[in-house]
Amino acid sequence: MACSIATHTPLLVVRPPRRSSSPPSTCILLVENPDRRGNYGKSPSGRKKISRECRAMVQQTEQGPSAAFAKEMERLSAKESLLLAFKDAGGLEALVTGRTTDIQRIDLNERIVSLERLNPTPRPTMSPYLEGRWNFEWFGSGSPGLFAAKFLFERFPQAVANLSKLDVVIKDGYANISASVKLLNSLRGALDQAASTMQQLPVPIRDAVAGGLKVPLGGTFERLFMISYLDEEILIIRDTAGAPEVLRRLDPGPSQTA
């Protein structure tokens, strides 16, 4: 005897999970055949038909404490990886002097983008973390900050002094950038001999010999920028062309509970 299988259009029924003391993590989608007389039945023509039941489990994603903790650990790991990459690349001096390789630039740019994706501050311009003294750690290609650093580096002979750092003070919505120039030992020795001969040098010269020179840049390199990442230690900004600049906080800054 010939036998054929006939199926009916299924009906989609959503049943909520049972109540329990623990928070729900899954829901059950039940697909049923409207004929509920049993697994097997007969059609008016005498042919056998099969009633099928299908269950589907749908996993729900919950944003609980564990998910927030995992995201925070990912952010801290990405930040530490970026800071180590800056150190391995030689820092600001290697970037300004052209010793940074193309592979290092590509790697650092990828790490910067990865950290920007995990930005913990949705409104950085309103955050208390923004104000303070920041030191430039990295400039993207074509960045005005990189141009400023190279400009200063070329103005001071390497036999006399070198550019030690470039920092910015952000206060009340305004930023003041200054460069620190460190005098080399050969020049310091000559000034020390002059000091012993002349008995006393003016205070500004003594301060320059001891701690280097601080050159204010004023509005020479004034521009607009967008803040793409901000926390209590790292600030990442991009100019209108999208070139990134990474800064690291120098002062303690506000506490996380402030």
C-alpha positions as YAML, in Angstrom:
chain: A
units: angstrom
residues:
- id: 1
  name: MET
  ca: [0.00, 0.00, 0.00]
- id: 2
  name: ALA
  ca: [1.36, 3.36, -0.98]
- id: 3
  name: CYS
  ca: [1.87, 5.79, 1.90]
- id: 4
  name: SER
  ca: [2.50, 9.53, 1.70]
- id: 5
  name: ILE
  ca: [3.33, 12.12, 4.35]
- id: 6
  name: ALA
  ca: [1.22, 15.25, 4.54]
- id: 7
  name: THR
  ca: [2.20, 18.26, 6.65]
- id: 8
  name: HIS
  ca: [0.16, 21.25, 7.76]
- id: 9
  name: THR
  ca: [1.17, 24.89, 8.01]
- id: 10
  name: PRO
  ca: [2.77, 25.26, 11.47]
- id: 11
  name: LEU
  ca: [1.57, 27.75, 14.03]
- id: 12
  name: LEU
  ca: [4.21, 29.85, 15.85]
- id: 13
  name: VAL
  ca: [3.56, 30.12, 19.59]
- id: 14
  name: VAL
  ca: [5.81, 32.06, 21.97]
- id: 15
  name: ARG
  ca: [5.72, 30.81, 25.54]
- id: 16
  name: PRO
  ca: [7.44, 32.88, 28.23]
- id: 17
  name: PRO
  ca: [9.76, 31.02, 30.59]
- id: 18
  name: ARG
  ca: [8.50, 29.89, 33.96]
- id: 19
  name: ARG
  ca: [8.99, 32.14, 36.93]
- id: 20
  name: SER
  ca: [11.96, 31.27, 39.11]
- id: 21
  name: SER
  ca: [14.15, 32.86, 41.76]
- id: 22
  name: SER
  ca: [17.04, 33.29, 39.29]
- id: 23
  name: PRO
  ca: [16.92, 35.82, 36.40]
- id: 24
  name: PRO
  ca: [15.82, 34.32, 33.06]
- id: 25
  name: SER
  ca: [18.51, 33.59, 30.53]
- id: 26
  name: THR
  ca: [16.58, 31.76, 27.77]
- id: 27
  name: CYS
  ca: [13.14, 31.71, 26.19]
- id: 28
  name: ILE
  ca: [11.41, 28.86, 24.32]
- id: 29
  name: LEU
  ca: [9.84, 29.24, 20.90]
- id: 30
  name: LEU
  ca: [7.36, 26.38, 20.29]
- id: 31
  name: VAL
  ca: [6.28, 25.56, 16.75]
- id: 32
  name: GLU
  ca: [3.18, 23.30, 16.79]
- id: 33
  name: ASN
  ca: [0.88, 21.68, 14.26]
- id: 34
  name: PRO
  ca: [-2.78, 22.70, 14.77]
- id: 35
  name: ASP
  ca: [-3.85, 19.02, 14.62]
- id: 36
  name: ARG
  ca: [-3.27, 17.81, 18.21]
- id: 37
  name: ARG
  ca: [-4.99, 14.40, 18.03]
- id: 38
  name: GLY
  ca: [-1.69, 12.54, 18.17]
- id: 39
  name: ASN
  ca: [1.51, 11.91, 16.31]
- id: 40
  name: TYR
  ca: [-0.25, 9.98, 13.55]
- id: 41
  name: GLY
  ca: [-3.62, 10.61, 11.93]
- id: 42
  name: LYS
  ca: [-5.59, 9.93, 8.75]
- id: 43
  name: SER
  ca: [-6.76, 12.38, 6.16]
- id: 44
  name: PRO
  ca: [-10.23, 12.10, 4.57]
- id: 45
  name: SER
  ca: [-8.63, 10.30, 1.64]
- id: 46
  name: GLY
  ca: [-7.31, 7.61, 3.97]
- id: 47
  name: ARG
  ca: [-3.67, 8.60, 3.72]
- id: 48
  name: LYS
  ca: [-1.51, 8.78, 6.81]
- id: 49
  name: LYS
  ca: [-0.33, 12.11, 8.07]
- id: 50
  name: ILE
  ca: [2.29, 13.00, 10.65]
- id: 51
  name: SER
  ca: [1.97, 15.81, 13.19]
- id: 52
  name: ARG
  ca: [5.37, 17.33, 13.99]
- id: 53
  name: GLU
  ca: [6.45, 19.46, 16.94]
- id: 54
  name: CYS
  ca: [9.59, 21.60, 16.90]
- id: 55
  name: ARG
  ca: [11.25, 23.39, 19.80]
- id: 56
  name: ALA
  ca: [13.82, 26.17, 19.35]
- id: 57
  name: MET
  ca: [15.99, 27.61, 22.11]
- id: 58
  name: VAL
  ca: [16.93, 31.28, 21.73]
- id: 59
  name: GLN
  ca: [19.77, 32.54, 23.91]
- id: 60
  name: GLN
  ca: [19.21, 35.99, 25.35]
- id: 61
  name: THR
  ca: [22.16, 38.33, 25.84]
- id: 62
  name: GLU
  ca: [22.12, 40.09, 29.18]
- id: 63
  name: GLN
  ca: [24.27, 43.07, 30.16]
- id: 64
  name: GLY
  ca: [25.11, 42.11, 33.71]
- id: 65
  name: PRO
  ca: [28.08, 42.74, 36.00]
- id: 66
  name: SER
  ca: [30.16, 40.06, 34.29]
- id: 67
  name: ALA
  ca: [29.74, 41.68, 30.85]
- id: 68
  name: ALA
  ca: [30.72, 45.11, 32.19]
- id: 69
  name: PHE
  ca: [33.74, 43.63, 33.96]
- id: 70
  name: ALA
  ca: [34.88, 41.86, 30.78]
- id: 71
  name: LYS
  ca: [34.58, 45.08, 28.76]
- id: 72
  name: GLU
  ca: [36.59, 47.00, 31.36]
- id: 73
  name: MET
  ca: [39.33, 44.37, 31.32]
- id: 74
  name: GLU
  ca: [39.42, 44.58, 27.52]
- id: 75
  name: ARG
  ca: [39.81, 48.37, 27.73]
- id: 76
  name: LEU
  ca: [42.63, 48.23, 30.28]
- id: 77
  name: SER
  ca: [44.43, 45.60, 28.24]
- id: 78
  name: ALA
  ca: [44.14, 47.69, 25.05]
- id: 79
  name: LYS
  ca: [45.45, 50.78, 26.84]
- id: 80
  name: GLU
  ca: [48.43, 48.96, 28.36]
- id: 81
  name: SER
  ca: [49.23, 47.44, 24.97]
- id: 82
  name: LEU
  ca: [49.19, 50.90, 23.35]
- id: 83
  name: LEU
  ca: [51.51, 52.41, 25.98]
- id: 84
  name: LEU
  ca: [53.98, 49.55, 25.60]
- id: 85
  name: ALA
  ca: [53.89, 49.97, 21.82]
- id: 86
  name: PHE
  ca: [54.79, 53.67, 22.23]
- id: 87
  name: LYS
  ca: [57.79, 52.70, 24.34]
- id: 88
  name: ASP
  ca: [58.93, 50.03, 21.88]
- id: 89
  name: ALA
  ca: [58.67, 52.51, 18.99]
- id: 90
  name: GLY
  ca: [61.04, 54.95, 20.71]
- id: 91
  name: GLY
  ca: [58.53, 57.54, 21.88]
- id: 92
  name: LEU
  ca: [58.22, 61.13, 20.75]
- id: 93
  name: GLU
  ca: [61.91, 61.61, 20.00]
- id: 94
  name: ALA
  ca: [62.01, 58.68, 17.56]
- id: 95
  name: LEU
  ca: [58.86, 59.93, 15.86]
- id: 96
  name: VAL
  ca: [60.16, 63.49, 15.42]
- id: 97
  name: THR
  ca: [63.59, 62.38, 14.20]
- id: 98
  name: GLY
  ca: [62.10, 59.92, 11.69]
- id: 99
  name: ARG
  ca: [63.38, 56.71, 13.31]
- id: 100
  name: THR
  ca: [59.90, 55.22, 13.60]
- id: 101
  name: THR
  ca: [59.28, 52.61, 10.89]
- id: 102
  name: ASP
  ca: [56.17, 52.31, 8.73]
- id: 103
  name: ILE
  ca: [55.32, 48.97, 10.35]
- id: 104
  name: GLN
  ca: [55.42, 50.59, 13.79]
- id: 105
  name: ARG
  ca: [53.16, 53.43, 12.62]
- id: 106
  name: ILE
  ca: [50.62, 50.98, 11.20]
- id: 107
  name: ASP
  ca: [50.67, 48.89, 14.37]
- id: 108
  name: LEU
  ca: [50.23, 51.94, 16.60]
- id: 109
  name: ASN
  ca: [47.37, 53.30, 14.51]
- id: 110
  name: GLU
  ca: [45.56, 49.95, 14.79]
- id: 111
  name: ARG
  ca: [46.01, 49.96, 18.57]
- id: 112
  name: ILE
  ca: [44.72, 53.54, 18.76]
- id: 113
  name: VAL
  ca: [41.55, 52.61, 16.86]
- id: 114
  name: SER
  ca: [41.03, 49.57, 19.11]
- id: 115
  name: LEU
  ca: [41.22, 51.75, 22.22]
- id: 116
  name: GLU
  ca: [38.93, 54.44, 20.76]
- id: 117
  name: ARG
  ca: [36.27, 51.77, 20.27]
- id: 118
  name: LEU
  ca: [36.26, 51.20, 24.05]
- id: 119
  name: ASN
  ca: [35.94, 54.87, 25.05]
- id: 120
  name: PRO
  ca: [34.49, 54.94, 28.61]
- id: 121
  name: THR
  ca: [33.54, 58.64, 28.53]
- id: 122
  name: PRO
  ca: [30.50, 59.36, 26.31]
- id: 123
  name: ARG
  ca: [30.67, 63.17, 26.86]
- id: 124
  name: PRO
  ca: [34.38, 63.97, 27.19]
- id: 125
  name: THR
  ca: [34.01, 67.76, 26.94]
- id: 126
  name: MET
  ca: [31.88, 67.69, 30.11]
- id: 127
  name: SER
  ca: [34.19, 65.33, 32.00]
- id: 128
  name: PRO
  ca: [36.46, 66.56, 34.83]
- id: 129
  name: TYR
  ca: [39.19, 64.31, 33.40]
- id: 130
  name: LEU
  ca: [39.69, 66.67, 30.46]
- id: 131
  name: GLU
  ca: [41.29, 69.53, 32.38]
- id: 132
  name: GLY
  ca: [44.91, 69.23, 33.46]
- id: 133
  name: ARG
  ca: [48.42, 68.92, 32.08]
- id: 134
  name: TRP
  ca: [48.93, 66.40, 29.27]
- id: 135
  name: ASN
  ca: [52.06, 65.21, 27.52]
- id: 136
  name: PHE
  ca: [52.04, 64.32, 23.81]
- id: 137
  name: GLU
  ca: [52.99, 60.67, 23.29]
- id: 138
  name: TRP
  ca: [52.17, 60.17, 19.62]
- id: 139
  name: PHE
  ca: [51.26, 62.11, 16.47]
- id: 140
  name: GLY
  ca: [49.62, 60.68, 13.38]
- id: 141
  name: SER
  ca: [51.02, 61.36, 9.93]
- id: 142
  name: GLY
  ca: [50.17, 64.89, 8.79]
- id: 143
  name: SER
  ca: [49.13, 65.98, 12.27]
- id: 144
  name: PRO
  ca: [49.68, 69.69, 13.12]
- id: 145
  name: GLY
  ca: [51.18, 68.52, 16.40]
- id: 146
  name: LEU
  ca: [53.83, 66.54, 14.55]
- id: 147
  name: PHE
  ca: [54.56, 69.59, 12.41]
- id: 148
  name: ALA
  ca: [54.98, 71.72, 15.55]
- id: 149
  name: ALA
  ca: [57.33, 69.17, 17.13]
- id: 150
  name: LYS
  ca: [59.47, 68.98, 14.00]
- id: 151
  name: PHE
  ca: [59.47, 72.77, 13.74]
- id: 152
  name: LEU
  ca: [60.89, 73.09, 17.26]
- id: 153
  name: PHE
  ca: [63.33, 70.23, 16.78]
- id: 154
  name: GLU
  ca: [64.82, 71.90, 13.72]
- id: 155
  name: ARG
  ca: [65.19, 75.24, 15.52]
- id: 156
  name: PHE
  ca: [67.53, 73.85, 18.21]
- id: 157
  name: PRO
  ca: [70.89, 72.38, 17.10]
- id: 158
  name: GLN
  ca: [71.27, 68.78, 18.24]
- id: 159
  name: ALA
  ca: [74.76, 69.55, 19.55]
- id: 160
  name: VAL
  ca: [73.32, 72.07, 22.02]
- id: 161
  name: ALA
  ca: [69.83, 70.89, 23.04]
- id: 162
  name: ASN
  ca: [67.03, 68.54, 22.09]
- id: 163
  name: LEU
  ca: [63.26, 68.47, 22.42]
- id: 164
  name: SER
  ca: [62.43, 66.43, 25.52]
- id: 165
  name: LYS
  ca: [58.63, 66.74, 25.59]
- id: 166
  name: LEU
  ca: [55.66, 68.66, 24.26]
- id: 167
  name: ASP
  ca: [52.79, 69.21, 26.68]
- id: 168
  name: VAL
  ca: [49.50, 71.04, 26.83]
- id: 169
  name: VAL
  ca: [47.49, 72.50, 29.72]
- id: 170
  name: ILE
  ca: [43.71, 72.37, 29.29]
- id: 171
  name: LYS
  ca: [41.73, 74.69, 31.56]
- id: 172
  name: ASP
  ca: [38.25, 76.23, 31.22]
- id: 173
  name: GLY
  ca: [37.92, 75.10, 27.62]
- id: 174
  name: TYR
  ca: [41.26, 76.55, 26.51]
- id: 175
  name: ALA
  ca: [44.54, 74.77, 25.77]
- id: 176
  name: ASN
  ca: [48.05, 76.20, 26.11]
- id: 177
  name: ILE
  ca: [50.86, 74.21, 24.47]
- id: 178
  name: SER
  ca: [54.51, 74.48, 25.49]
- id: 179
  name: ALA
  ca: [57.67, 72.61, 24.55]
- id: 180
  name: SER
  ca: [60.44, 71.56, 26.93]
- id: 181
  name: VAL
  ca: [63.99, 71.72, 25.56]
- id: 182
  name: LYS
  ca: [66.73, 69.89, 27.44]
- id: 183
  name: LEU
  ca: [70.27, 71.31, 27.34]
- id: 184
  name: LEU
  ca: [72.99, 68.76, 26.60]
- id: 185
  name: ASN
  ca: [75.87, 68.04, 28.96]
- id: 186
  name: SER
  ca: [78.42, 69.83, 26.77]
- id: 187
  name: LEU
  ca: [76.55, 73.13, 27.06]
- id: 188
  name: ARG
  ca: [75.81, 72.61, 30.74]
- id: 189
  name: GLY
  ca: [79.50, 72.08, 31.45]
- id: 190
  name: ALA
  ca: [80.39, 75.36, 29.76]
- id: 191
  name: LEU
  ca: [77.71, 77.22, 31.70]
- id: 192
  name: ASP
  ca: [78.87, 75.66, 34.96]
- id: 193
  name: GLN
  ca: [82.40, 76.94, 34.30]
- id: 194
  name: ALA
  ca: [81.01, 80.39, 33.55]
- id: 195
  name: ALA
  ca: [79.03, 80.31, 36.79]
- id: 196
  name: SER
  ca: [82.10, 79.50, 38.84]
- id: 197
  name: THR
  ca: [84.01, 82.32, 37.14]
- id: 198
  name: MET
  ca: [81.29, 84.94, 37.39]
- id: 199
  name: GLN
  ca: [80.27, 83.77, 40.88]
- id: 200
  name: GLN
  ca: [76.59, 84.03, 40.00]
- id: 201
  name: LEU
  ca: [74.37, 83.77, 36.95]
- id: 202
  name: PRO
  ca: [70.91, 85.32, 36.54]
- id: 203
  name: VAL
  ca: [68.07, 83.19, 37.87]
- id: 204
  name: PRO
  ca: [66.50, 82.43, 34.43]
- id: 205
  name: ILE
  ca: [69.82, 81.08, 33.14]
- id: 206
  name: ARG
  ca: [70.35, 78.93, 36.23]
- id: 207
  name: ASP
  ca: [66.85, 77.52, 35.86]
- id: 208
  name: ALA
  ca: [67.47, 76.76, 32.19]
- id: 209
  name: VAL
  ca: [70.70, 74.92, 33.02]
- id: 210
  name: ALA
  ca: [69.03, 72.89, 35.75]
- id: 211
  name: GLY
  ca: [65.69, 72.02, 34.18]
- id: 212
  name: GLY
  ca: [65.84, 73.03, 30.52]
- id: 213
  name: LEU
  ca: [63.86, 75.61, 28.61]
- id: 214
  name: LYS
  ca: [60.07, 75.80, 28.28]
- id: 215
  name: VAL
  ca: [58.99, 77.43, 25.03]
- id: 216
  name: PRO
  ca: [55.35, 78.65, 24.89]
- id: 217
  name: LEU
  ca: [53.78, 78.16, 21.47]
- id: 218
  name: GLY
  ca: [50.80, 80.48, 21.99]
- id: 219
  name: GLY
  ca: [48.34, 80.49, 19.11]
- id: 220
  name: THR
  ca: [50.87, 79.53, 16.45]
- id: 221
  name: PHE
  ca: [49.36, 76.06, 16.00]
- id: 222
  name: GLU
  ca: [45.76, 76.81, 16.94]
- id: 223
  name: ARG
  ca: [43.21, 74.38, 15.47]
- id: 224
  name: LEU
  ca: [40.02, 72.45, 16.08]
- id: 225
  name: PHE
  ca: [40.01, 68.84, 17.23]
- id: 226
  name: MET
  ca: [37.62, 66.07, 18.23]
- id: 227
  name: ILE
  ca: [38.05, 63.98, 21.38]
- id: 228
  name: SER
  ca: [37.71, 60.30, 20.50]
- id: 229
  name: TYR
  ca: [38.88, 58.78, 23.81]
- id: 230
  name: LEU
  ca: [39.25, 60.04, 27.38]
- id: 231
  name: ASP
  ca: [39.89, 58.43, 30.74]
- id: 232
  name: GLU
  ca: [41.86, 59.39, 33.84]
- id: 233
  name: GLU
  ca: [45.20, 58.72, 32.11]
- id: 234
  name: ILE
  ca: [44.89, 58.83, 28.30]
- id: 235
  name: LEU
  ca: [43.46, 61.44, 25.92]
- id: 236
  name: ILE
  ca: [43.11, 60.76, 22.18]
- id: 237
  name: ILE
  ca: [42.16, 63.59, 19.83]
- id: 238
  name: ARG
  ca: [41.77, 63.83, 16.05]
- id: 239
  name: ASP
  ca: [41.98, 66.93, 13.89]
- id: 240
  name: THR
  ca: [39.64, 67.82, 11.04]
- id: 241
  name: ALA
  ca: [41.63, 65.55, 8.70]
- id: 242
  name: GLY
  ca: [41.32, 62.58, 11.08]
- id: 243
  name: ALA
  ca: [44.99, 62.40, 12.14]
- id: 244
  name: PRO
  ca: [45.24, 61.03, 15.71]
- id: 245
  name: GLU
  ca: [47.24, 62.44, 18.60]
- id: 246
  name: VAL
  ca: [47.67, 60.59, 21.88]
- id: 247
  name: LEU
  ca: [48.36, 62.40, 25.15]
- id: 248
  name: ARG
  ca: [49.15, 61.09, 28.62]
- id: 249
  name: ARG
  ca: [48.30, 62.91, 31.84]
- id: 250
  name: LEU
  ca: [51.19, 64.46, 33.76]
- id: 251
  name: ASP
  ca: [49.39, 65.72, 36.88]
- id: 252
  name: PRO
  ca: [47.38, 63.44, 39.21]
- id: 253
  name: GLY
  ca: [44.06, 64.74, 37.92]
- id: 254
  name: PRO
  ca: [40.67, 64.34, 39.63]
- id: 255
  name: SER
  ca: [39.85, 61.18, 41.53]
- id: 256
  name: GLN
  ca: [37.49, 58.65, 39.97]
- id: 257
  name: THR
  ca: [34.94, 59.33, 42.70]
- id: 258
  name: ALA
  ca: [34.85, 63.07, 41.98]
...
